[in-house]
Amino acid sequence: MSNAHDKQNAKVAAGFEFTLTDGQVTGITTVFGSHTHSLTIPSNASFVVTDTVITETLTKSWGSETIEYTQDTSDATLYHITAETRTIADPSTTDDDGDVHGYSFTITDGVVTAVQVVEQHAADGDDDHDDLDDDDGETETHSREVLPGQSFTVNADGSVTETRLSGSTIKATLYVIDGDTGLFAIASETTTFIQAGDSTTQLNVQPLDRDIFVFDDTGAITQIEAVRPDGSTKVLTPSASTSFTELETGYVLETFIKGSKSYFEVYHDGNGDGIYTSVAHGSGTTIDLVGLKAQIDTTVDSLT
C-alpha cells in the first residue's frame, strides 16, 4: 500500500482490483462504489497469486507484514482483505533504550488463569539487556483482565496464543519467551476479517453484551439475566416494546420498537455454556439467519 491512510480507507471500500501481467501483480486499485483509486506498490512488496487468493508480503526492518486478499464470491474481479499478519523477526521484551515491556502468564494445569504486564525502566540510560533481578531500574507489574471474547492456549513448545473476538474480526497474538528476561514477547499478530458474503445480516459480535435466557417446556423465554464481565448476573425486566424469541437452538432474537422504527439483536450461545452473546444487530425485524450462521465458524462458537 502507498501509506497507512490509504490502507485504512481501503478496508471500508468495496474492495480491490489487481492488474496481473504474466501472473504477477503490476497494479492495485481500491474500489469505492463507482469510484476507484490507484495505489502505489512499494518496493519492499512481493506477491503470491493463486486462483482465489492474492498474498502480499511487505519486508520490514523489524520483520514482515502479510496481507491476504480473497476473491469476491460474486465478482471475480474484486478482492477483499481477509487477513493481516505482522511477524516479528526477533521477538524481544527489551527496546533500544533498555526499557523492558513483557508479559507473564499464570498457568495452572496447562490453562492460563491470569495475565500480567511487566515493565522495567532502565536506569541512567543503561541500554543493556539486564535481567529483571538486577536493581538497575524500577519494575512494575500490572494484572491484565481477561474479558469475555478472549481465550488463551498454551502451545506444546511453551508459547501462548491469545485469541480475541470483536465485531467481525478475530485477532490471534502469539507470545514467546524472551530468554534475556524470562518474560513473554509478542512474536506475531494475525487479524482475520470475517466476510459477510451475500448475507443481509452481518456478524458483529459484542463480547460484553451477554444474557442468560430461561426457557419453559414450550421453548418460551420466561426470564432474561444480563451477565456482567465478571460473571455476575442481574435479572432484567423487558419493556412492553421489547420481545425475545428463540430462532433455533443456540440463537435468540430480540426485537424492540422505538417510536416508529424497529430494531433487532441476535444472541448466540456457541460454546454451550448457557450464556448468549450478541452477534448481530440492526434495524427492522428481518434476519438472514442462514447467512449469519455461515459467518460463524468454530472459533467464533468457542468465544460466544
C-alpha contacts under 8 A as a table, 3 or more apart, distances in Angstrom:
res1	aa1	res2	aa2	distance
1	M	4	A	7.33
1	M	6	D	6.95
1	M	7	K	6.19
1	M	39	L	6.18
1	M	40	T	6.13
1	M	41	I	5.94
1	M	42	P	6.53
2	S	6	D	6.58
2	S	7	K	7.71
2	S	39	L	5.78
2	S	40	T	4.88
2	S	41	I	6.51
2	S	42	P	6.58
3	N	6	D	5.48
3	N	7	K	6.42
4	A	7	K	4.97
4	A	8	Q	6.18
5	H	8	Q	5.26
5	H	9	N	6.26
6	D	9	N	5.20
6	D	10	A	6.08
6	D	39	L	7.87
7	K	10	A	5.04
7	K	11	K	6.55
8	Q	11	K	5.36
8	Q	12	V	7.33
9	N	12	V	5.72
9	N	13	A	6.58
10	A	13	A	4.84
10	A	14	A	7.88
10	A	15	G	6.84
10	A	16	F	7.78
10	A	30	T	6.12
10	A	31	V	7.86
11	K	15	G	7.40
11	K	81	I	7.14
12	V	15	G	7.92
13	A	30	T	6.95
13	A	31	V	6.00
13	A	32	F	4.96
13	A	33	G	7.71
14	A	30	T	7.75
14	A	31	V	5.53
14	A	32	F	5.35
14	A	33	G	6.39
14	A	80	H	7.70
15	G	30	T	5.91
15	G	31	V	5.38
15	G	32	F	7.33
15	G	78	L	6.02
15	G	79	Y	5.43
15	G	80	H	4.96
15	G	81	I	7.62
16	F	28	I	6.82
16	F	29	T	5.54
16	F	30	T	4.51
16	F	31	V	5.71
16	F	78	L	5.56
16	F	79	Y	4.99
16	F	80	H	6.27
17	E	28	I	5.85
17	E	29	T	5.12
17	E	30	T	6.38
17	E	31	V	7.17
17	E	77	T	6.03
17	E	78	L	5.24
17	E	79	Y	6.27
18	F	25	V	6.55
18	F	26	T	7.56
18	F	27	G	5.65
18	F	28	I	4.71
18	F	29	T	6.42
18	F	77	T	7.69
19	T	25	V	5.80
19	T	26	T	5.50
19	T	27	G	4.67
19	T	28	I	6.29
20	L	23	G	5.55
20	L	24	Q	5.17
20	L	25	V	4.64
20	L	26	T	5.70
20	L	27	G	7.14
21	T	24	Q	5.18
21	T	25	V	6.43
21	T	26	T	6.32
23	G	49	V	6.97
24	Q	47	F	7.29
24	Q	48	V	7.90
24	Q	49	V	7.15
25	V	28	I	7.67
25	V	47	F	6.73
25	V	49	V	7.91
26	T	41	I	7.94
27	G	38	S	7.66
27	G	39	L	7.47
27	G	40	T	7.73
27	G	41	I	7.08
28	I	38	S	6.04
28	I	39	L	5.57
28	I	40	T	7.40
28	I	41	I	7.33
29	T	36	T	6.34
29	T	37	H	5.42
29	T	38	S	4.34
29	T	39	L	5.76
30	T	36	T	5.49
30	T	37	H	5.21
30	T	38	S	6.42
30	T	39	L	7.33
31	V	34	S	7.15
31	V	35	H	5.90
31	V	36	T	4.58
31	V	37	H	6.72
32	F	35	H	4.92
32	F	36	T	5.96
33	G	36	T	7.87
41	I	45	A	6.86
42	P	45	A	5.46
44	N	58	L	5.50
44	N	59	T	5.49
44	N	60	K	7.72
45	A	56	E	6.52
45	A	57	T	5.53
45	A	58	L	4.54
45	A	59	T	6.66
46	S	56	E	5.70
46	S	57	T	5.30
46	S	58	L	6.66
47	F	54	I	6.83
47	F	55	T	5.49
47	F	56	E	4.56
47	F	57	T	6.32
48	V	54	I	5.77
48	V	55	T	5.13
48	V	56	E	6.68
49	V	53	V	6.35
49	V	54	I	4.63
49	V	55	T	6.56
50	T	53	V	5.32
50	T	54	I	6.15
52	T	70	T	5.90
52	T	71	Q	5.08
53	V	68	E	6.89
53	V	69	Y	5.61
53	V	70	T	4.58
53	V	71	Q	6.13
54	I	68	E	6.07
54	I	69	Y	5.14
54	I	70	T	6.56
55	T	66	T	6.90
55	T	67	I	5.75
55	T	68	E	4.60
55	T	69	Y	6.15
56	E	66	T	5.62
56	E	67	I	5.11
56	E	68	E	6.46
57	T	64	S	6.79
57	T	65	E	5.71
57	T	66	T	4.41
57	T	67	I	6.45
58	L	64	S	5.60
58	L	65	E	5.09
58	L	66	T	6.29
59	T	63	G	6.37
59	T	64	S	4.66
59	T	65	E	6.66
60	K	63	G	5.03
60	K	64	S	5.14
60	K	65	E	7.31
61	S	64	S	7.89
62	W	88	I	5.89
62	W	89	A	6.00
62	W	90	D	7.47
63	G	86	R	7.61
63	G	87	T	5.65
63	G	88	I	4.70
63	G	89	A	4.47
63	G	90	D	7.67
64	S	86	R	5.95
64	S	87	T	5.37
64	S	88	I	6.85
64	S	89	A	7.54
65	E	84	E	7.19
65	E	85	T	5.58
65	E	86	R	4.53
65	E	87	T	6.36
66	T	84	E	5.61
66	T	85	T	5.04
66	T	86	R	6.54
67	I	81	I	6.96
67	I	82	T	7.91
67	I	83	A	5.95
67	I	84	E	4.57
67	I	85	T	6.59
68	E	81	I	5.74
68	E	82	T	5.73
68	E	83	A	5.09
68	E	84	E	6.27
69	Y	79	Y	5.65
69	Y	80	H	5.14
69	Y	81	I	4.45
69	Y	82	T	5.77
69	Y	83	A	7.34
70	T	79	Y	5.17
70	T	80	H	5.33
70	T	81	I	6.41
70	T	82	T	6.20
71	Q	75	D	7.54
71	Q	76	A	6.01
71	Q	77	T	7.40
71	Q	78	L	5.93
71	Q	79	Y	4.31
71	Q	80	H	6.50
72	D	75	D	5.24
72	D	76	A	5.87
72	D	77	T	7.61
72	D	78	L	5.51
72	D	79	Y	5.39
72	D	80	H	6.75
72	D	197	G	7.82
73	T	76	A	6.93
73	T	197	G	7.01
75	D	78	L	5.58
76	A	79	Y	7.67
81	I	84	E	7.66
81	I	193	F	7.09
82	T	192	T	5.72
82	T	193	F	4.78
82	T	194	I	6.69
82	T	195	Q	7.21
83	A	190	T	6.92
83	A	191	T	5.50
83	A	192	T	4.29
83	A	193	F	5.81
84	E	190	T	5.58
84	E	191	T	5.26
84	E	192	T	6.61
85	T	188	S	6.96
85	T	189	E	5.55
85	T	190	T	4.19
85	T	191	T	6.41
86	R	188	S	5.42
86	R	189	E	5.25
86	R	190	T	6.47
87	T	187	A	6.08
87	T	188	S	4.34
87	T	189	E	6.69
88	I	91	P	5.61
88	I	186	I	7.60
88	I	187	A	5.18
88	I	188	S	5.90
89	A	187	A	7.66
90	D	187	A	7.71
91	P	176	V	7.52
91	P	178	D	7.17
91	P	185	A	5.77
91	P	186	I	6.24
91	P	187	A	5.24
92	S	95	D	7.48
92	S	178	D	5.80
92	S	185	A	5.49
92	S	186	I	7.64
93	T	100	V	5.38
93	T	101	H	5.13
93	T	102	G	5.06
93	T	178	D	6.55
93	T	181	T	7.29
93	T	183	L	7.03
93	T	184	F	7.10
93	T	185	A	5.29
94	T	97	D	7.86
94	T	98	G	5.70
94	T	99	D	5.54
94	T	100	V	4.40
94	T	101	H	6.38
94	T	129	H	6.54
95	D	98	G	5.39
95	D	99	D	5.59
95	D	100	V	6.52
96	D	99	D	7.48
96	D	127	D	6.44
97	D	122	A	7.29
97	D	125	G	6.93
97	D	126	D	7.16
97	D	127	D	4.79
98	G	121	H	7.28
98	G	122	A	5.36
98	G	125	G	7.59
98	G	126	D	6.15
98	G	127	D	3.73
98	G	128	D	5.62
98	G	129	H	6.05
98	G	130	D	7.69
99	D	119	E	7.45
99	D	120	Q	5.77
99	D	121	H	4.71
99	D	122	A	5.12
99	D	127	D	7.37
100	V	118	V	7.62
100	V	119	E	5.27
100	V	120	Q	4.85
100	V	121	H	6.41
100	V	122	A	7.74
101	H	117	V	7.36
101	H	118	V	5.83
101	H	119	E	4.58
101	H	120	Q	6.74
102	G	117	V	5.97
102	G	118	V	5.28
102	G	119	E	6.54
102	G	183	L	5.50
102	G	184	F	5.52
102	G	185	A	5.56
103	Y	115	V	7.16
103	Y	116	Q	5.66
103	Y	117	V	4.68
103	Y	118	V	5.73
103	Y	183	L	5.56
103	Y	184	F	4.87
103	Y	185	A	6.61
104	S	115	V	6.03
104	S	116	Q	5.17
104	S	117	V	6.52
104	S	118	V	7.18
104	S	183	L	5.69
104	S	184	F	6.03
105	F	112	V	6.34
105	F	113	T	7.55
105	F	114	A	5.87
105	F	115	V	4.77
105	F	116	Q	6.32
106	T	112	V	5.67
106	T	113	T	5.60
106	T	114	A	5.00
106	T	115	V	6.36
107	I	110	G	5.80
107	I	111	V	5.21
107	I	112	V	4.40
107	I	113	T	5.87
107	I	114	A	7.40
108	T	111	V	5.20
108	T	112	V	6.41
108	T	113	T	6.64
110	G	154	V	6.43
111	V	152	F	7.66
111	V	153	T	7.06
111	V	154	V	6.75
112	V	115	V	7.58
112	V	152	F	6.14
112	V	153	T	7.16
112	V	154	V	7.22
114	A	143	S	7.55
114	A	144	R	7.55
114	A	145	E	7.71
114	A	146	V	7.38
115	V	143	S	5.94
115	V	144	R	5.35
115	V	145	E	7.15
115	V	146	V	7.46
116	Q	141	T	6.43
116	Q	142	H	5.47
116	Q	143	S	4.35
116	Q	144	R	5.44
117	V	141	T	5.63
117	V	142	H	5.15
117	V	143	S	6.24
117	V	144	R	6.63
118	V	139	T	7.07
118	V	140	E	5.76
118	V	141	T	4.47
118	V	142	H	6.51
119	E	139	T	5.59
119	E	140	E	5.18
119	E	141	T	6.42
120	Q	132	L	7.47
120	Q	137	G	5.98
120	Q	138	E	5.51
120	Q	139	T	4.25
120	Q	140	E	6.30
121	H	137	G	5.04
121	H	138	E	5.79
121	H	139	T	6.83
122	A	125	G	6.17
122	A	126	D	5.62
122	A	127	D	6.71
122	A	136	D	6.26
122	A	137	G	4.95
122	A	138	E	7.76
123	A	126	D	5.71
123	A	136	D	5.31
123	A	137	G	4.98
129	H	180	D	6.75
129	H	181	T	7.93
130	D	134	D	6.82
130	D	136	D	7.91
130	D	180	D	7.46
130	D	181	T	7.45
131	D	134	D	5.75
131	D	180	D	6.46
131	D	181	T	5.34
132	L	135	D	7.79
132	L	139	T	7.65
132	L	181	T	6.05
134	D	137	G	7.71
135	D	138	E	7.36
146	V	150	Q	6.59
146	V	151	S	7.86
147	L	150	Q	5.87
147	L	208	L	7.96
147	L	229	P	6.45
148	P	207	P	5.59
148	P	208	L	6.30
148	P	229	P	6.54
148	P	303	L	7.49
149	G	164	R	5.68
149	G	165	L	5.16
149	G	166	S	7.08
149	G	207	P	5.13
149	G	208	L	7.84
149	G	303	L	5.06
149	G	304	T	6.70
150	Q	162	E	7.04
150	Q	163	T	5.58
150	Q	164	R	4.45
150	Q	165	L	6.50
150	Q	303	L	6.78
151	S	162	E	5.75
151	S	163	T	5.30
151	S	164	R	6.67
151	S	303	L	7.44
152	F	160	V	6.72
152	F	161	T	5.60
152	F	162	E	4.51
152	F	163	T	6.36
153	T	160	V	5.60
153	T	161	T	5.15
153	T	162	E	6.54
154	V	158	G	6.35
154	V	159	S	6.13
154	V	160	V	4.63
154	V	161	T	6.58
155	N	158	G	5.40
155	N	159	S	5.32
155	N	160	V	5.77
155	N	161	T	7.27
156	A	159	S	7.34
158	G	176	V	7.49
158	G	177	I	7.89
159	S	174	L	7.07
159	S	175	Y	5.66
159	S	176	V	4.77
159	S	177	I	6.84
160	V	174	L	5.90
160	V	175	Y	5.14
160	V	176	V	6.72
161	T	172	A	6.60
161	T	173	T	5.56
161	T	174	L	4.56
161	T	175	Y	6.21
162	E	171	K	7.96
162	E	172	A	5.55
162	E	173	T	5.07
162	E	174	L	6.51
162	E	175	Y	7.98
163	T	170	I	6.91
163	T	171	K	5.70
163	T	172	A	4.50
163	T	173	T	6.55
164	R	170	I	5.72
164	R	171	K	5.14
164	R	172	A	6.46
165	L	168	S	7.57
165	L	169	T	6.03
165	L	170	I	4.69
165	L	171	K	6.52
165	L	205	V	7.32
165	L	207	P	7.35
165	L	300	V	7.16
165	L	303	L	7.00
166	S	169	T	5.62
166	S	170	I	6.65
166	S	204	N	7.23
166	S	205	V	5.33
166	S	206	Q	6.15
166	S	207	P	6.48
167	G	203	L	6.81
167	G	204	N	4.02
167	G	205	V	4.33
167	G	206	Q	6.24
167	G	279	V	7.86
168	S	193	F	6.12
168	S	194	I	5.34
168	S	195	Q	7.75
168	S	203	L	5.56
168	S	204	N	5.17
168	S	205	V	6.43
169	T	191	T	6.60
169	T	192	T	5.50
169	T	193	F	4.69
169	T	194	I	5.92
170	I	191	T	5.65
170	I	192	T	5.11
170	I	193	F	6.74
170	I	194	I	7.80
171	K	189	E	6.97
171	K	190	T	5.61
171	K	191	T	4.33
171	K	192	T	6.32
172	A	189	E	5.72
172	A	190	T	5.15
172	A	191	T	6.41
173	T	186	I	6.99
173	T	187	A	7.64
173	T	188	S	5.85
173	T	189	E	4.49
173	T	190	T	6.49
174	L	186	I	5.93
174	L	187	A	5.52
174	L	188	S	5.28
174	L	189	E	6.43
175	Y	184	F	5.61
175	Y	185	A	5.32
175	Y	186	I	4.57
175	Y	187	A	5.57
175	Y	188	S	7.45
176	V	184	F	5.10
176	V	185	A	5.41
176	V	186	I	6.48
176	V	187	A	6.22
177	I	182	G	6.12
177	I	183	L	5.62
177	I	184	F	4.29
177	I	185	A	6.12
178	D	181	T	5.83
178	D	182	G	5.44
178	D	183	L	5.59
178	D	184	F	5.72
178	D	185	A	6.14
179	G	182	G	5.22
179	G	183	L	7.58
186	I	189	E	7.67
194	I	203	L	7.94
194	I	295	Q	6.64
195	Q	295	Q	6.96
196	A	199	S	5.60
196	A	200	T	7.90
196	A	201	T	7.71
196	A	202	Q	5.52
196	A	203	L	6.98
196	A	291	G	7.62
196	A	292	L	7.70
196	A	295	Q	6.41
197	G	291	G	7.98
198	D	291	G	7.15
199	S	202	Q	6.50
199	S	288	D	6.46
199	S	290	V	7.87
199	S	291	G	4.38
199	S	292	L	6.47
200	T	287	I	7.65
200	T	288	D	5.88
200	T	291	G	7.00
201	T	280	A	7.08
201	T	281	H	7.94
201	T	287	I	6.23
201	T	288	D	5.35
201	T	289	L	7.40
201	T	291	G	6.65
201	T	292	L	5.77
202	Q	280	A	6.37
202	Q	291	G	7.97
202	Q	292	L	6.23
203	L	279	V	5.79
203	L	280	A	5.23
203	L	292	L	6.19
203	L	295	Q	6.61
203	L	296	I	7.81
204	N	278	S	7.81
204	N	279	V	5.17
204	N	280	A	4.82
204	N	281	H	7.18
205	V	277	T	7.36
205	V	278	S	5.71
205	V	279	V	4.04
205	V	280	A	6.25
206	Q	209	D	5.51
206	Q	277	T	6.94
206	Q	278	S	5.42
206	Q	279	V	6.31
207	P	210	R	7.02
207	P	277	T	6.22
207	P	278	S	6.95
207	P	304	T	7.42
208	L	228	R	7.29
208	L	229	P	6.23
208	L	277	T	7.58
209	D	226	A	7.93
209	D	227	V	7.62
209	D	277	T	5.92
209	D	278	S	5.66
210	R	226	A	6.06
210	R	227	V	5.30
210	R	228	R	7.41
210	R	267	Y	7.77
210	R	275	I	6.53
210	R	276	Y	5.43
210	R	277	T	4.46
210	R	278	S	6.27
211	D	224	I	6.57
211	D	225	E	5.42
211	D	226	A	4.49
211	D	227	V	5.35
211	D	267	Y	7.93
211	D	275	I	5.83
211	D	276	Y	5.21
211	D	277	T	6.60
212	I	224	I	5.75
212	I	225	E	4.98
212	I	226	A	6.45
212	I	227	V	6.96
212	I	274	G	6.36
212	I	275	I	5.03
212	I	276	Y	6.04
213	F	221	I	6.38
213	F	222	T	7.57
213	F	223	Q	5.88
213	F	224	I	4.84
213	F	225	E	6.56
213	F	274	G	7.79
213	F	275	I	7.78
213	F	276	Y	7.75
214	V	221	I	5.62
214	V	222	T	5.63
214	V	223	Q	5.04
214	V	224	I	6.50
215	F	218	T	7.64
215	F	219	G	5.31
215	F	220	A	5.38
215	F	221	I	4.49
215	F	222	T	5.73
215	F	223	Q	7.39
216	D	219	G	5.35
216	D	220	A	5.56
216	D	221	I	6.53
216	D	222	T	6.56
217	D	220	A	7.46
219	G	246	E	7.31
220	A	245	T	7.26
220	A	246	E	7.45
221	I	224	I	7.61
221	I	244	F	6.88
221	I	245	T	7.02
221	I	246	E	7.62
223	Q	235	V	7.42
223	Q	236	L	7.62
224	I	235	V	5.97
224	I	236	L	5.58
224	I	237	T	7.49
225	E	233	T	5.96
225	E	234	K	5.22
225	E	235	V	4.23
225	E	236	L	5.53
226	A	233	T	5.45
226	A	234	K	5.20
226	A	235	V	6.31
226	A	236	L	6.59
227	V	230	D	8.00
227	V	231	G	5.84
227	V	232	S	5.87
227	V	233	T	4.56
227	V	234	K	6.71
227	V	275	I	7.79
228	R	231	G	5.30
228	R	232	S	5.42
228	R	233	T	5.98
228	R	234	K	7.97
229	P	232	S	7.47
238	P	241	S	7.91
238	P	242	T	5.92
238	P	243	S	7.42
239	S	242	T	5.40
240	A	243	S	7.68
241	S	256	F	5.36
241	S	257	I	5.37
241	S	258	K	7.64
242	T	254	E	7.02
242	T	255	T	5.70
242	T	256	F	4.21
242	T	257	I	6.72
243	S	254	E	5.70
243	S	255	T	5.44
243	S	256	F	6.41
244	F	252	V	6.78
244	F	253	L	5.60
244	F	254	E	4.52
244	F	255	T	6.56
245	T	252	V	5.60
245	T	253	L	5.14
245	T	254	E	6.56
246	E	249	T	7.15
246	E	250	G	7.99
246	E	251	Y	6.00
246	E	252	V	4.34
246	E	253	L	6.16
247	L	251	Y	5.50
247	L	252	V	5.50
247	L	253	L	6.38
248	E	251	Y	5.46
248	E	252	V	7.29
250	G	268	H	5.40
250	G	269	D	4.89
250	G	270	G	6.55
250	G	272	G	7.76
250	G	276	Y	7.72
251	Y	266	V	6.88
251	Y	267	Y	5.68
251	Y	268	H	4.68
251	Y	269	D	6.69
251	Y	276	Y	7.93
252	V	266	V	5.77
252	V	267	Y	5.09
252	V	268	H	6.53
253	L	264	F	6.95
253	L	265	E	5.93
253	L	266	V	4.68
253	L	267	Y	6.38
254	E	264	F	5.53
254	E	265	E	5.07
254	E	266	V	6.23
254	E	267	Y	7.83
255	T	262	S	7.09
255	T	263	Y	5.68
255	T	264	F	4.41
255	T	265	E	6.49
255	T	285	T	6.56
256	F	262	S	5.75
256	F	263	Y	5.47
256	F	264	F	6.45
257	I	260	S	7.09
257	I	261	K	5.78
257	I	262	S	4.34
257	I	263	Y	6.33
258	K	261	K	5.42
258	K	262	S	6.14
258	K	263	Y	7.87
259	G	262	S	7.99
261	K	283	S	7.68
261	K	284	G	7.31
262	S	283	S	5.98
262	S	284	G	4.97
262	S	285	T	6.62
263	Y	281	H	7.53
263	Y	282	G	5.78
263	Y	283	S	4.17
263	Y	284	G	4.87
263	Y	285	T	6.10
264	F	281	H	5.45
264	F	282	G	5.54
264	F	283	S	6.07
264	F	284	G	6.41
264	F	285	T	5.68
265	E	278	S	6.78
265	E	279	V	7.66
265	E	280	A	5.70
265	E	281	H	4.19
265	E	282	G	6.72
266	V	278	S	5.71
266	V	279	V	5.78
266	V	280	A	5.15
266	V	281	H	6.21
267	Y	276	Y	5.34
267	Y	277	T	5.03
267	Y	278	S	4.29
267	Y	279	V	5.67
267	Y	280	A	7.32
268	H	276	Y	4.82
268	H	277	T	5.26
268	H	278	S	6.41
268	H	279	V	6.40
268	H	304	T	6.54
269	D	272	G	5.76
269	D	273	D	7.08
269	D	274	G	6.45
269	D	275	I	5.86
269	D	276	Y	4.38
269	D	277	T	6.35
269	D	301	D	7.38
269	D	304	T	5.60
270	G	276	Y	7.83
270	G	300	V	7.36
270	G	301	D	3.98
270	G	302	S	6.06
270	G	303	L	7.26
270	G	304	T	5.14
271	N	301	D	5.55
271	N	302	S	4.99
271	N	303	L	6.96
271	N	304	T	6.22
272	G	275	I	7.56
275	I	304	T	7.75
276	Y	304	T	6.71
277	T	304	T	5.45
278	S	281	H	7.77
288	D	291	G	5.34
288	D	292	L	6.12
289	L	292	L	4.95
289	L	293	K	5.99
290	V	293	K	5.24
290	V	294	A	6.32
291	G	294	A	5.15
291	G	295	Q	6.91
292	L	295	Q	5.45
292	L	296	I	6.94
293	K	296	I	5.15
294	A	297	D	7.51
296	I	299	T	7.82
296	I	300	V	5.59
296	I	301	D	6.60
297	D	300	V	5.38
297	D	301	D	6.19
298	T	301	D	4.94
298	T	302	S	6.08
299	T	302	S	5.16
299	T	303	L	6.56
300	V	303	L	5.34
300	V	304	T	6.28
301	D	304	T	5.34
